[in-house]
């Protein structure tokens, strides 16, 4: 199959995934304790008002009809009114999602920027002191809770040195970057530890491959051997790992956004749960699931580009 | 007296390779001497573990960090073992190229064949991109790969076993080396393909005047393809000489026993006699001749004093105390 065909097939595969996510979100919303109508109107609403809203929300129809209605409006990007914000759910999410994507995207970049060179140094010096030092430091990073690391960074770099703001989100690229640097670093630390360990192991394995000896036998420079032959092959498994962590990165964003008062969807999720904002929770769950699926798709595409054996 | 300047292309003198392992030091190569003349084909034979592959890799210092290599590898007046890494890189792939046993693992799975040829050309020639492409097509054609232009973009997993070995040879030939080190290049292939690859190597050896060291455990392959042969046992070269001399009139008891254990190429119509016992362990020093415990011709001094690697006939050397007795028997037969 051609590469374009494979990509098209992979894109088609993602549609049933979205449908399944839709079913799960729909069922979950109906399993949640409490009645969304009384949650929206409060305990003192008249029966008339309750019935009117019930009709408006389509809750008087059959389950199948409700599901089809839900799907139709979801496809149109209509998730109803937020109970807490009294505006369309989509408007709020459209404002907040880019913040979280910037936060997690920057965190991924920071994690890679830390992990890739250090994994390389650790692997090349396997079981000597640079390796022990790097692994030791990352072990600490891996085992520290995100909120704790966040609070320490906040105290030191924002409160004491006043190099960074204590929270919030900026305007314009540089300002946003400045605001997101601490929270992204917080989010990146444990992630980079995972990447570092995986990549170090992968590099060690590739270093033993015979094609590395053959590359040396060809008289290639150490740099070319290490980057083109060793690192490139080792990175293939790391790409998968990074993609698979998209979900946990978003989970980490929930905590980080709360600690640093970053107005993203993570914090919105927490607030919505406390406010029992069911339409918002439903829409967030669906959209985050779609984001994760897209992250997997991008991972697959990168992998296809890196490893010709995948495209068989 | 100074040693006479040799006419050899490559001259390996007293090569030792020791591996530091968790269970102590292993002497994988223990005083090997080899030489190859320009355009000559040298077979390096021995059982697995005899140190032939390690010897081959030690020539270009391709062993891992736990290997200590000592001795001398003379190449055009220089000792490759003493060269700085950077100078050595100019010789690797350009003057001396290597091919390995398993092309599937020796070729990078995620880089196209064309690119793998190209990087050798980048490293060793001054050709521009278009020139390198032309040369890469020429090379694939030279090693007998059909429609080379289309094959350039192919990846190793898209090639058959024999094609992969041809591709690896093409990569090795990229910079027109004067010597090719081939480490069991046909062992992983089907018998019919083996023959094709050997014929290809011989053709290249003749047409390009390229020296060849062929490491193999297959005496038949050596008999068919090589000018000279060096027989290795327990990390040492025990006998070397012209193939027709060594295979018809061996002067080392191990060579003799090896030939008798093979269905072809040995003493005519003699019954097959497997060599009893196992090769010695290499993690301790061996007093005397390493083959003595398994040798049918063993005498008292064999276990005490190592026999010198002496000239036993014109152009033939052997390290065996029974050398004269083997010669005498030859005379009788």
Interface residues (C-beta under 8 A of the other chain):
Chain A: X209 X210 X211 X213 X214 X215 X216 X217 X218 X219 X220 X221 X222 X224 X228 X229 X232 X233 X236 X306 X307 X308 X309 X312
Chain B: X57 X60 X62 X85 X89 X90 X91 X92 X93 X94 X97 X98 X100 X102 X105 X106 X107 X108 X109 X110 X111 X112 X119 X120 X123 X124 X155 X157 X168 X171 X172 X174 X175
